[in-house]
Amino acid sequence: MTLLFLAPLIWIAAVVPWVLLHSTLGKRHRRSALTAGLVFTVWSTWFLVTWLGMPDSYSAPLCPANVPPWWPGFIPA
């Protein structure tokens, strides 16, 4: 439910970098602006869904601390 209520703010937070990238890089380097925008959008979406989408109190007997044993440490969970 948290993600549902925060959806408008998340959308605004995703649009602002696209506007900035289009106004700065988009004039000369369209592919760079598109690539940077896509990378930022995927990263921020992944971060917000993993951070807000899974409550810490979720009981997971097979995954201590809600992180599977095979999950790499450099990826936030």
Helices and strands as residue ranges (DSSP letters): H 2-24, H 30-52, G 64-66
